[in-house]
Amino acid sequence: MNEMGVGRFIKQVGVAVLASCLIAAYPLYAHGSPRLVWSLAAGCGLCALNAVAGCFAVAWAIRRPRKVFFSTVFGSMGVRMALIGVAVFALVGATDVHVPGFIGALFGFYVVFQTMEVLFLVRRLPGLKEMKQEV
């Protein structure tokens, strides 16, 4: 999996999280509450875990036959979306999360990390001669 750039992708996710923390540090320090900071961190962390799981799914499936590849990629998207839904309902229902901050961070980071995940996939496809065909 390392030749597929999984480590590099994880570093990119880390850089995106670090950059977001640096950009948001002063506004959150000056105007935010600890509850809001925790909510933003939870949304970011949930989306980061989702992106890393997607990266591992793509890296595992990319050298498999086309049917396995698409089943893995789309199946993992469905499973990951369901798990995010469960986590959102659990966090909102069981904790004192700042809901607008949490949902905003969840949406924003989901878009950023999903874009990174699509770019990860697109950058690897041209390097393959041809995906294995079903026999």
Secondary structure, 3 states (H helix, E strand, C coil): CHHHCHHHHHHHHHHHHHHHHHHHHHHHHHHCCHHHHHHHHHHHHHHHHHHHHHHHHHHHHCCCCHHHHHHHHHHHHHHHHHHHHHHHHHHHHHCCCCHHHHHHHHHHHHHHHHHHHHHHHHHHCCCCCCCCCCC
